[in-house]
Amino acid sequence: MDLLSSRLRIVFHVRETKKRLRILECCAEYHSHIVKLALEVNGLHMNITGHMALVWAVSMGCISNQLLSMSKPVGAILYLLGYSMGLSCFIIPGQSLQIEVIIRNTL
């Protein structure tokens, strides 16, 4: 968004009509691209959020049951550690991918 804002500021300082039109066209395309990316991320988020909430609820229910019943406290702790490590295996690559996309789109 900063890039779009800076390009729009440049438009008001340009005297040539053709150059101003090209810059505005570039800004409109860039804005359209940003909106398209936001809609794509929103669609991906809507598809996965329910599944992740269900998995989280079941996992936390199992861990709570094992901890409260004290039948297998070591198993509950190991399950919690495994769940945390598995979740980080999804989060770290996703964050890296998101940063890479942001860097590519700003260049």
SULRAJO-V357382 format. One line per field, one symbol per residue. ss: DSSP state (a for helix, b for strand, c for the rest). psi: psi as a letter, one per 20 degrees, with the letter a starting at -180 (. if undefined). burial: I if it has 24 or more other C-alpha atoms within 12 Angstrom, else O. A space follows every 50 residues. Layout:
ss=???
psi=???
burial=???
//
This chain:
ss=caaaaaaaaaacccccaaaaaaaaaaaaaaaaaaaaaaaaaaaaaaaaaa aaaaaaaaaaaaaaaaaaacccaaaaaaaaaaaaaaaaaaaaaaaaaaaa aaaaaac
psi=hhggghhhhhhiiphpggggggghggggggghgggggghgggggghhigg ghhgggggghggggghghikhmhhhgghgggggghhghhhgghggggggg ggghhi.
burial=OOOIOOIIOOOOOOOOOOOOOOIIOOIOOIOOOOOOOOOOOOOOOOOOOO OOOOOOOOIOOIIOOOOOOOOOOOOIOOIIOOOOOOOOOOOOOOOOOOOO OOOOOOO
//
